């Protein structure tokens, strides 16, 4: 009769506390959102969905994902995690482009409208992310990024203003931009 001495220490799963804490943090954030959703009235609106529906969906999703992340961290860390890409240190020029895009959006959204401000934010942020990746942005990037940004911002604007009846600033009084 053989005695099981357990798994050798080199093969035993190691607990990664940082990974476990990230999962616990996600669960805590989900719990906070759920706690905040308790104060939102639940009277049903259109199609039986009240204003607290989306916060509850987010809270539950965060708690489930956090639990899965914490379990994975506790049983050996995130599996199949690729090594990080990019430079060893932060790229200040790239940060300036992305931060400039966000500040430009905040400054222009009331003055130039949602679509124009968000398109410009996308263009500046895309340039910053290309710089951070170490790619020299091609000359055609300005045009293609502008087109992609507008193709994202315009449907988003129309979805919020027409589909959800949420007022977003437009460029003209008709609200098309």
C-alpha positions, 0 to 999 in steps of 0.5 A: 500500500503506497502513501500519497505524499501530495503534489510535489511543491514544484507542481502545486498551483501557486496562489497569486494574491495580486490576481486574487485581490483584483477579483475581490476588487471587482466583486467589491465594486459590483457590491457597491453598484448593487448597493447604489442600485437599491436607492434607485426607484424600480417603478417599471417604465417602457417594456417593464424595465425600470431605471435600476435595471442596468445598474443591477445588470452591471453589478451582477456581471461585475460580481460574477466576473470578479468571483471567476477572477478571484478563483483563478488567482487563488488557484494559480493565477491568470492562465495563458496570460501573454507578456505585456507589450510596449515600452518599459516606461510610459510614453509621455507624447502618447499620453499627451495625445490621448489626454488632449483628445479627452480634454478636447472632447470635454471642451468641444462637446457643447460648442461643436456637438457630440459627433464632431467632439467625439470624432476628434477625440477618437482621432487624437486618441488613436494617434496617441495609441499608435505612438505608444505602440511604437508605430509611426502613424501613416499619413493616411491615418488622419483621414481613416481615423476621422472616418472611423471616429465619425462612423462610431460617433454618429450612430451613437448620437442617433441611438441616444437621441432618437432611440433612447430620447436622451438629449446630447448636444448637437452642432445645429438646432436641428440636432443632426450634428 
